Amino acid sequence: MAVEVSDVPEAKRYEARVDGASGVAGLAQYIRTAELVAFVHTEVSPDYEGRGVGSALVRTALDEARAAGLGVLPTCPFFAGWIARHPEYRDLVYRSRSKVSD
């Protein structure tokens, strides 16, 4: 099974398609700023659950965030859990850089 993931910026989400099918097998919605991308919701069609579609979505989205120099705010539980299981991506998790002054 081949999973193809693409960013659809006008819809503010990544979409996964399987074996060239026209229908969306999964999606990951995001909010992007100049500094970070917050992943807010991930959904995989029941027909494709447990077949690597969610992992393909997360890996592609995180790799593209890294390439763009963006931090990642994983508010979606699926993204947060996936990052927790893949320590090589933990460096992407956004940390506020603002300083509080007296």
C-alpha positions as CSV (number, residue, x, y, z in Angstrom):
1,M,0.0,0.0,0.0
2,A,1.5,3.3,-1.1
3,V,0.5,6.4,1.0
4,E,1.0,9.8,-0.7
5,V,0.8,12.9,1.6
6,S,0.6,16.4,0.4
7,D,0.2,19.8,1.9
8,V,-3.0,21.6,0.9
9,P,-2.3,25.1,2.3
10,E,-5.6,26.6,1.1
11,A,-7.5,24.0,3.3
12,K,-4.8,24.3,6.1
13,R,-4.2,20.6,6.2
14,Y,-2.2,17.7,5.0
15,E,-4.0,15.0,3.1
16,A,-3.1,11.4,2.6
17,R,-4.2,9.3,-0.3
18,V,-3.7,5.6,-0.8
19,D,-2.6,3.9,-4.0
20,G,-3.5,6.9,-6.1
21,A,-7.2,6.9,-5.1
22,S,-9.0,10.2,-5.5
23,G,-10.5,10.1,-2.0
24,V,-8.8,11.3,1.1
25,A,-7.7,8.5,3.4
26,G,-6.6,10.8,6.2
27,L,-5.9,14.4,7.1
28,A,-4.1,16.6,9.6
29,Q,-5.4,20.1,10.1
30,Y,-3.0,22.8,11.2
31,I,-2.6,26.5,12.0
32,R,0.6,28.0,10.7
33,T,2.4,31.2,11.8
34,A,5.8,32.6,10.8
35,E,7.4,30.8,13.8
36,L,5.5,27.6,14.2
37,V,2.8,25.2,13.0
38,A,0.2,23.9,15.4
39,F,-1.3,20.5,14.5
40,V,-4.9,20.6,15.9
41,H,-6.7,17.6,14.5
42,T,-5.8,14.3,12.7
43,E,-8.4,12.0,11.2
44,V,-8.0,8.7,9.4
45,S,-10.8,7.0,7.5
46,P,-11.9,3.8,9.3
47,D,-11.0,1.8,6.2
48,Y,-7.3,2.8,6.6
49,E,-6.9,2.8,10.4
50,G,-3.9,0.8,11.6
51,R,-2.3,0.8,8.1
52,G,0.3,3.5,8.5
53,V,-1.8,6.4,7.1
54,G,-1.6,8.5,10.3
55,S,2.1,7.9,10.7
56,A,2.7,9.0,7.1
57,L,0.7,12.2,7.7
58,V,2.7,13.0,10.9
59,R,6.1,12.1,9.5
60,T,5.6,14.2,6.3
61,A,4.2,17.2,8.2
62,L,7.1,17.1,10.7
63,D,9.7,16.7,8.1
64,E,8.3,19.7,6.2
65,A,8.2,21.8,9.4
66,R,11.8,20.9,10.0
67,A,12.8,21.8,6.5
68,A,11.0,25.2,6.8
69,G,12.6,25.9,10.2
70,L,9.3,25.9,12.1
71,G,8.6,24.8,15.6
72,V,5.7,22.4,16.1
73,L,2.9,22.7,18.6
74,P,1.3,19.2,18.8
75,T,-2.1,20.1,20.3
76,C,-3.6,17.1,18.6
77,P,-3.3,14.0,20.8
78,F,-2.3,11.8,17.8
79,F,0.7,14.1,16.9
80,A,1.7,14.5,20.6
81,G,1.7,10.7,21.1
82,W,3.5,10.0,17.9
83,I,6.3,12.5,18.8
84,A,6.6,10.9,22.2
85,R,7.3,7.6,20.5
86,H,9.8,9.1,18.0
87,P,12.4,11.0,20.0
88,E,14.2,12.1,16.8
89,Y,11.4,14.6,16.3
90,R,11.2,16.0,19.9
91,D,13.6,18.8,19.0
92,L,10.8,20.3,16.9
93,V,8.4,20.8,19.7
94,Y,7.9,24.6,20.1
95,R,9.2,26.3,23.2
96,S,8.3,29.9,23.8
97,R,11.2,32.2,23.3
98,S,9.7,35.3,24.9
99,K,11.1,36.7,28.1
100,V,9.2,38.3,30.9
101,S,10.6,41.6,32.0
102,D,10.2,43.2,35.4
